[in-house]
């Protein structure tokens, strides 16, 4: 089995794949710099036990991260508790993706992973939207090349900022209100946050498609809040919550295969 780990700013996503590519377990943990590698290991061990997965079943591990503060914690966890080599998405790893960016090293590992998964699963051209702490828009052209995109605020980060910066406004649950015209402070905020975010996504997708100048572009959304956007907009063709995990598995197999041929 292969353990895949995606370290984000808010959550750490984990998945376990069989060697044939079946996702048999996935979960998420909070991204906490206060936890030690031992504490994270105990979380993972308990989750594995619930699914009857043994640590010894894991034959390989691949990790991607946009949160450098947790990199050492998880690298130490793997080296201590998993008797396998750790593969890290970054410089030197084969992706099969031509990155046409002014400085390719600036592109976040999560964007590369999502783009690889989208190309393999849905084909090019496509736009991949990751609705996480930040919202990233990744554009893959008809040649299967990553050509850039856009980065904007995340839905939760936007709601948190409004509650923190406006003294009289509370923090609200991120649920769609029954109507756009709210009748209370909470429903007013939910309306503005949710529909404002959807409008932002729709406008950026529109502009990206205009500049791509191709007839058909599939739009794939992933991330914890992608369903909210998809339920209120017709610009998203597919919601795929496991896209990042599957992308990591694809990269793991790609690199293992390449190494075996060298």
Secondary structure, DSSP 4 states (H G I P E B T S, - for coil): -EEEEEE-SSEEEEEEE-TTS-EEEEEEEE--TTS-HHHHHHHHHHHHHHTT--GGG--EEEEEES-GGGHHHHHHHHHHH--S-EEESSTT------B-STTGGGS-HHHHHHHHHHHHHH-SSEEEEEESSEEEEEEE-TTS-EEEEEEEE-HHHHHHHHHHHSTTPPP------SSSS-SSHHHHHHHHHHHHHHHHHHHHHHHHHHHH--S--EEEEESTTHHHHHHH-SS--EE-TTHHHHHHHHHHHHHHHHHHH-
